[in-house]
């Protein structure tokens, strides 16, 4: 559920290649991207924030496949202050640009942030540093705006002051908030020619709406290619949603269970998303706990009905891998980067029957087996859906930051 870019340390000369994609109408177009080489002067291994999101990588690094247009670069290194604080770069051509930011030693202090429940996003001065509980060493002294954000809970906003050689320790009690999330489910396949186009539209929507509004869940079908590795890795889970929706062609997408008439048109998605956002919130999904071992993730959540919920509804709990990247395309459509990929359902793709009276609350404990073949960024998504009408009443998500 986070903004991702493909990044590699540069040891050789890069050659830009325009990748051609084909829509369902047979129209060819070139995907225009640039590369951005980010360097820190004075000290290496600074955290790179691109468009206020932590990329998870350190300087010096080359960011590849970056969309043309305006981007904002920040760096953070404990014990240093960036000069300038940020750099705005305008990418107008398919080429490699360079951004250099000087790191100057600075008087600093330390910060610890915890919350109940935990796994809340910590945003300092608009930069997302991670999830609670978190310890940040070497923040330059000064005043900073702080936000604590977790799905299903009110946003906590604060202004903090970091003092020299001080350790500021903060604990926040988060309050449940009745918010409306919209679920976007989409089907693709690594050998489906127009699927890269729809995937890019979905990724753009996820970034523009943000995770506090739009929850994205990606499925992979066994056609046109039965050897799609993301289908094979979660065959039963993917099959359960294929059998539920019976998509007749790919790409296919659903917003809160409603069919997106043209999955190659961003407006088709937006119209449905906006229409769902104005609907009343009928229940609350609140994650309470999330823990993991090398092979197992365990969690607890509560479902609270604001009006009666019939037994035609199911609670679905899914585990997704936030992004998967292949060095070479795993299918014939040329796509190498995939986001929000389904890995498993708990207990399976049939879901858990939910039947609640108005104001009744049910606690659900869940556990999902983890594979060593998965990446480190995984998210748990939950949604309640009427299995007869396919209407999704509510959705939500949480993630364990250190898995």
C-alpha positions as CSV (number, residue, x, y, z in Angstrom):
1,X,0.0,0.0,0.0
2,X,2.9,2.3,-0.4
3,X,4.4,4.2,-3.3
4,X,7.1,2.1,-4.9
5,X,9.8,2.7,-7.5
6,X,12.3,0.3,-8.9
7,X,15.8,1.1,-7.7
8,X,19.2,-0.4,-8.4
9,X,22.7,0.5,-7.4
10,X,24.5,1.7,-10.5
11,X,27.6,-0.2,-11.6
12,X,27.2,0.0,-15.4
13,X,25.9,2.1,-18.2
14,X,22.1,2.1,-18.6
15,X,20.4,2.1,-22.0
16,X,16.8,3.4,-22.0
17,X,14.4,1.3,-24.0
18,X,10.9,2.4,-24.9
19,X,8.5,-0.5,-24.1
20,X,5.6,-0.8,-26.4
21,X,2.2,-2.0,-25.0
22,X,-1.0,-2.9,-26.8
23,X,-4.5,-2.0,-25.7
24,X,-7.5,-4.2,-26.4
25,X,-8.1,-2.1,-29.6
26,X,-4.7,-2.9,-30.9
27,X,-3.3,0.6,-30.4
28,X,0.5,0.7,-29.8
29,X,2.0,3.3,-27.5
30,X,5.4,3.9,-25.8
31,X,5.6,4.0,-22.0
32,X,7.6,7.2,-21.3
33,X,9.8,7.0,-18.2
34,X,13.1,8.6,-17.0
35,X,15.8,7.7,-14.5
36,X,17.0,9.8,-11.5
37,X,20.4,9.4,-9.9
38,X,20.3,10.6,-6.3
39,X,23.5,11.4,-4.5
40,X,24.2,12.7,-1.0
41,X,27.3,14.8,-0.4
42,X,29.2,14.7,2.9
43,X,27.9,11.2,3.9
44,X,26.5,8.2,2.1
45,X,23.7,5.9,3.1
46,X,21.0,8.5,3.5
47,X,17.4,7.4,3.3
48,X,15.7,8.5,0.1
49,X,12.2,9.9,0.2
50,X,10.6,10.4,-3.2
51,X,7.4,12.4,-3.3
52,X,7.3,12.2,0.5
53,X,7.3,8.4,0.5
54,X,10.2,6.4,1.9
55,X,11.6,4.3,-1.0
56,X,13.4,2.0,1.5
57,X,16.8,2.6,-0.2
58,X,19.9,4.6,0.6
59,X,22.2,6.9,-1.3
60,X,23.7,6.7,-3.8
61,X,21.0,5.0,-5.9
62,X,19.5,5.2,-9.3
63,X,15.7,5.3,-9.5
64,X,14.4,3.7,-12.7
65,X,11.1,3.8,-14.6
66,X,10.2,7.2,-13.0
67,X,7.2,8.9,-14.6
68,X,7.8,12.2,-16.4
69,X,6.8,15.3,-14.5
70,X,7.5,17.0,-11.2
71,X,9.0,15.0,-8.3
72,X,10.2,16.0,-4.8
73,X,13.4,14.4,-3.3
74,X,14.2,14.5,0.5
75,X,17.1,12.7,2.3
76,X,17.4,11.7,5.9
77,X,20.6,10.7,7.7
78,X,20.8,10.6,11.5
79,X,23.0,13.4,12.9
80,X,22.9,15.5,9.7
81,X,20.7,18.2,8.2
82,X,20.0,18.3,4.5
83,X,21.0,21.4,2.5
84,X,18.8,22.2,0.8
85,X,15.9,20.6,2.7
86,X,14.5,19.2,-0.5
87,X,14.9,19.3,-4.3
88,X,12.1,19.6,-6.8
89,X,13.1,18.1,-10.1
90,X,11.1,18.3,-13.4
91,X,11.6,15.3,-15.7
92,X,10.6,16.3,-19.2
93,X,12.7,13.9,-21.3
94,X,13.4,10.2,-21.3
95,X,16.9,10.4,-19.9
96,X,18.9,10.2,-16.7
97,X,19.0,13.2,-14.4
98,X,21.0,13.7,-11.2
99,X,20.0,15.2,-7.8
100,X,22.7,16.1,-5.2
101,X,21.9,17.1,-1.7
102,X,24.6,18.1,0.9
103,X,24.4,16.5,4.3
104,X,25.7,18.9,7.1
105,X,26.5,17.7,10.6
106,X,23.8,19.0,13.0
107,X,23.0,19.1,16.7
108,X,20.4,16.4,17.2
109,X,18.2,14.3,19.5
110,X,16.2,11.1,19.3
111,X,12.5,10.2,19.0
112,X,10.4,7.2,20.0
113,X,6.8,6.9,19.0
114,X,4.4,4.2,20.1
115,X,0.6,3.8,19.7
116,X,-2.2,1.6,20.9
117,X,-3.0,-0.2,18.7
118,X,0.4,-0.3,17.0
119,X,1.4,-0.5,13.3
120,X,0.2,3.1,12.8
121,X,2.0,5.2,10.1
122,X,4.4,7.9,11.5
123,X,4.7,11.0,9.3
124,X,7.1,13.7,10.4
125,X,7.3,16.9,8.4
126,X,5.2,15.2,5.6
127,X,7.7,12.3,5.4
128,X,6.5,8.8,6.2
129,X,9.2,7.3,8.4
130,X,7.6,4.0,9.2
131,X,5.1,2.4,11.6
132,X,4.7,2.3,15.4
133,X,6.6,1.3,17.5
134,X,9.4,3.3,15.9
135,X,12.8,4.7,17.1
136,X,14.4,7.5,15.1
137,X,17.9,8.5,16.0
138,X,19.6,11.7,15.1
139,X,16.8,14.1,14.2
140,X,18.2,17.7,14.0
141,X,16.9,19.9,16.8
142,X,13.8,21.9,16.0
143,X,10.0,21.8,15.7
144,X,8.3,19.2,13.6
145,X,4.7,18.5,12.6
146,X,3.8,14.9,13.4
147,X,0.9,12.7,12.2
148,X,-0.1,9.2,13.4
149,X,-2.4,7.4,10.9
150,X,-4.0,4.0,11.1
151,X,-6.9,2.5,9.1
152,X,-10.1,2.7,11.1
153,X,-8.8,5.2,13.6
154,X,-8.8,9.0,13.9
155,X,-5.7,10.8,12.7
156,X,-3.5,12.1,15.6
157,X,-1.8,15.4,14.7
158,X,0.8,17.0,17.0
159,X,3.8,19.4,17.0
160,X,6.9,18.1,18.6
161,X,10.2,19.7,19.6
162,X,13.5,17.8,19.4
163,X,16.1,19.0,21.9
164,X,19.8,18.5,21.9
165,X,20.9,15.1,23.1
166,X,17.4,14.5,24.3
167,X,15.2,11.4,23.8
168,X,11.6,12.3,23.3
169,X,9.2,9.4,24.0
170,X,5.6,9.6,22.8
171,X,2.7,7.2,23.2
172,X,-0.7,7.8,21.5
173,X,-4.0,6.1,22.3
174,X,-5.9,5.9,18.9
175,X,-9.6,6.3,18.8
176,X,-11.9,4.4,16.4
177,X,-13.2,6.4,13.5
178,X,-16.1,5.6,11.3
179,X,-14.6,6.0,7.8
180,X,-15.7,4.7,4.4
181,X,-13.0,2.7,2.5
182,X,-13.5,1.6,-1.1
183,X,-12.2,-1.7,-2.3
184,X,-10.8,-2.0,-5.8
185,X,-10.2,-5.6,-7.0
186,X,-8.6,-6.3,-10.4
187,X,-7.7,-9.3,-12.4
188,X,-4.8,-9.6,-14.8
189,X,-2.3,-12.1,-16.3
190,X,1.3,-11.9,-17.3
191,X,0.4,-12.7,-21.0
192,X,-2.6,-10.4,-21.2
193,X,-1.7,-7.6,-23.7
194,X,-3.8,-4.8,-22.3
195,X,-3.2,-5.7,-18.6
196,X,-0.1,-3.4,-18.1
197,X,-2.3,-0.5,-19.1
198,X,-5.0,-1.3,-16.6
199,X,-2.4,-2.0,-13.9
200,X,-0.9,1.4,-14.4
201,X,-4.3,3.0,-14.1
202,X,-5.0,1.2,-10.8
203,X,-1.5,2.2,-9.4
204,X,-2.2,5.8,-10.3
205,X,-5.6,5.7,-8.6
206,X,-4.1,4.1,-5.5
207,X,-1.5,6.9,-5.3
208,X,-4.0,9.7,-5.9
209,X,-6.7,8.6,-3.5
210,X,-4.2,7.2,-0.9
211,X,-4.6,4.2,1.4
212,X,-7.0,6.1,3.8
213,X,-9.6,5.9,1.0
214,X,-8.8,3.2,-1.6
215,X,-7.8,-0.4,-0.8
216,X,-6.4,-2.3,-3.8
217,X,-6.3,-6.1,-4.2
218,X,-4.8,-7.7,-7.3
219,X,-5.7,-11.2,-8.6
220,X,-4.0,-13.3,-11.3
221,X,-6.0,-15.6,-13.6
222,X,-4.8,-18.7,-15.4
223,X,-5.6,-17.3,-18.8
224,X,-4.4,-16.5,-21.4
225,X,-1.3,-18.1,-19.9
226,X,-1.8,-20.9,-17.3
227,X,1.9,-20.4,-16.3
228,X,1.5,-17.0,-14.7
229,X,3.8,-17.4,-11.6
230,X,1.6,-15.2,-9.4
231,X,-1.5,-17.3,-10.2
232,X,0.4,-20.6,-9.6
233,X,1.8,-19.3,-6.3
234,X,-1.7,-18.7,-4.9
235,X,-3.8,-21.0,-7.2
236,X,-6.6,-21.8,-4.7
237,X,-6.9,-18.2,-3.5
238,X,-7.0,-16.8,-7.1
239,X,-9.4,-19.5,-8.2
240,X,-11.9,-18.6,-5.4
241,X,-12.2,-15.0,-6.7
242,X,-12.3,-16.1,-10.3
243,X,-15.2,-18.4,-9.5
244,X,-16.9,-15.7,-7.5
245,X,-16.8,-13.0,-10.2
246,X,-16.5,-15.2,-13.3
247,X,-14.5,-12.6,-15.4
248,X,-15.1,-13.4,-19.0
249,X,-12.1,-11.4,-20.2
250,X,-9.0,-9.6,-18.9
251,X,-8.3,-7.1,-17.6
252,X,-11.3,-7.1,-15.3
253,X,-11.9,-4.8,-12.3
254,X,-14.6,-4.3,-9.6
255,X,-15.1,-1.4,-7.2
256,X,-16.9,-2.5,-4.0
257,X,-18.2,-5.5,-6.1
258,X,-19.4,-3.3,-9.0
259,X,-18.0,-4.1,-12.5
260,X,-15.8,-1.4,-14.0
261,X,-17.2,-1.2,-17.5
262,X,-14.0,-0.1,-19.2
263,X,-10.9,-1.2,-17.2
264,X,-8.7,0.8,-19.6
265,X,-10.4,4.1,-18.7
266,X,-9.4,5.9,-15.5
267,X,-12.8,7.7,-15.5
268,X,-14.7,4.4,-15.3
269,X,-12.9,3.6,-12.1
270,X,-13.2,7.1,-10.7
271,X,-17.0,7.3,-11.3
272,X,-17.5,4.2,-9.3
273,X,-15.1,5.1,-6.5
274,X,-16.8,8.5,-6.0
275,X,-20.3,7.0,-6.0
276,X,-19.2,4.5,-3.3
277,X,-17.5,7.2,-1.1
278,X,-20.8,9.0,-0.5
279,X,-22.6,5.9,0.8
280,X,-23.2,5.5,4.5
281,X,-20.7,3.5,6.5
282,X,-22.5,0.3,7.7
283,X,-19.7,-1.2,9.8
284,X,-16.3,-0.7,11.3
285,X,-13.3,-2.9,10.6
286,X,-10.6,-2.3,13.2
287,X,-7.3,-4.2,13.5
288,X,-6.2,-4.7,17.1
289,X,-3.0,-6.8,16.9
290,X,-0.6,-8.1,14.4
291,X,2.5,-10.3,15.2
292,X,4.7,-12.6,13.1
293,X,7.4,-15.3,13.2
294,X,9.4,-16.5,10.2
295,X,6.6,-18.7,9.1
296,X,3.4,-17.3,10.5
297,X,1.5,-14.0,10.9
298,X,-1.1,-13.8,13.6
299,X,-3.6,-11.0,14.2
300,X,-6.8,-9.9,15.8
301,X,-9.5,-7.6,14.5
302,X,-13.0,-6.4,15.5
303,X,-16.0,-6.0,13.3
304,X,-18.7,-3.6,14.6
305,X,-22.1,-3.4,12.8
306,X,-23.7,0.0,12.8
307,X,-26.9,-1.7,11.5
308,X,-27.9,-5.3,11.3
309,X,-25.8,-7.5,8.9
310,X,-27.4,-10.6,7.5
311,X,-25.8,-14.1,7.2
312,X,-25.4,-13.5,3.4
313,X,-22.2,-11.6,4.2
314,X,-18.7,-12.9,4.5
315,X,-15.6,-11.5,6.0
316,X,-12.6,-12.0,3.7
317,X,-9.0,-11.7,5.1
318,X,-6.3,-11.5,2.4
319,X,-2.5,-11.2,2.5
320,X,-0.9,-9.3,-0.4
321,X,2.6,-8.6,-1.3
322,X,2.9,-4.9,-1.9
323,X,5.2,-5.2,-4.9
324,X,6.9,-7.9,-7.0
325,X,9.6,-7.3,-9.5
326,X,11.0,-9.7,-12.1
327,X,14.3,-9.0,-13.9
328,X,12.8,-10.4,-17.0
329,X,9.1,-10.5,-18.0
330,X,7.4,-13.7,-16.6
331,X,4.8,-13.5,-19.5
332,X,4.5,-12.3,-23.0
333,X,3.1,-8.8,-22.3
334,X,6.5,-7.4,-21.2
335,X,5.4,-6.4,-17.7
336,X,8.0,-6.9,-14.9
337,X,6.5,-4.9,-12.0
338,X,3.3,-5.9,-10.2
339,X,1.6,-4.3,-7.1
340,X,-0.8,-5.5,-4.5
341,X,-0.5,-9.2,-5.5
342,X,-2.7,-11.7,-3.6
343,X,-0.7,-14.3,-1.7
344,X,-3.3,-16.0,0.6
345,X,-6.8,-15.9,2.1
346,X,-7.6,-16.8,5.7
347,X,-9.0,-19.3,6.3
348,X,-9.6,-19.7,2.6
349,X,-11.2,-17.9,-0.3
350,X,-14.8,-18.7,0.9
351,X,-14.4,-16.2,3.8
352,X,-16.0,-16.2,7.2
353,X,-19.8,-15.9,7.7
354,X,-20.7,-12.7,9.4
355,X,-24.1,-12.1,11.0
356,X,-24.5,-9.2,13.4
357,X,-27.2,-7.2,15.1
358,X,-27.0,-3.4,15.0
359,X,-24.2,-2.2,17.4
360,X,-23.0,-5.7,17.9
361,X,-19.2,-6.4,17.8
362,X,-17.4,-9.6,16.8
363,X,-13.7,-10.3,17.4
364,X,-11.9,-12.4,14.8
365,X,-8.5,-14.0,15.4
366,X,-6.6,-15.0,12.2
367,X,-3.3,-16.5,11.2
368,X,-1.6,-16.8,7.8
369,X,1.3,-19.0,6.9
370,X,4.3,-17.0,5.4
371,X,6.6,-18.1,2.7
372,X,10.3,-17.4,2.6
373,X,9.9,-16.7,-1.2
374,X,7.8,-13.6,-0.5
375,X,9.3,-10.1,-0.2
376,X,9.4,-8.1,3.0
377,X,6.5,-5.7,2.3
378,X,3.2,-7.4,2.9
379,X,-0.2,-6.0,3.9
380,X,-3.3,-7.6,5.4
381,X,-6.6,-6.6,3.8
382,X,-10.1,-7.3,5.2
383,X,-13.4,-6.7,3.6
384,X,-17.1,-7.7,4.2
385,X,-19.1,-8.6,1.1
386,X,-22.6,-9.8,0.4
387,X,-22.1,-13.1,-1.5
388,X,-25.5,-12.8,-3.2
389,X,-25.3,-9.2,-4.5
390,X,-21.5,-8.9,-4.4
391,X,-21.8,-5.5,-2.7
392,X,-18.8,-4.7,-0.4
393,X,-19.9,-2.9,2.8
394,X,-16.5,-2.0,4.2
395,X,-12.8,-2.7,3.9
396,X,-9.6,-2.0,5.7
397,X,-6.0,-2.9,6.0
398,X,-3.0,-3.1,8.2
399,X,0.6,-4.1,7.8
400,X,3.5,-5.2,10.0
401,X,6.4,-2.9,9.2
402,X,9.3,-5.1,10.0
403,X,8.3,-8.4,8.3
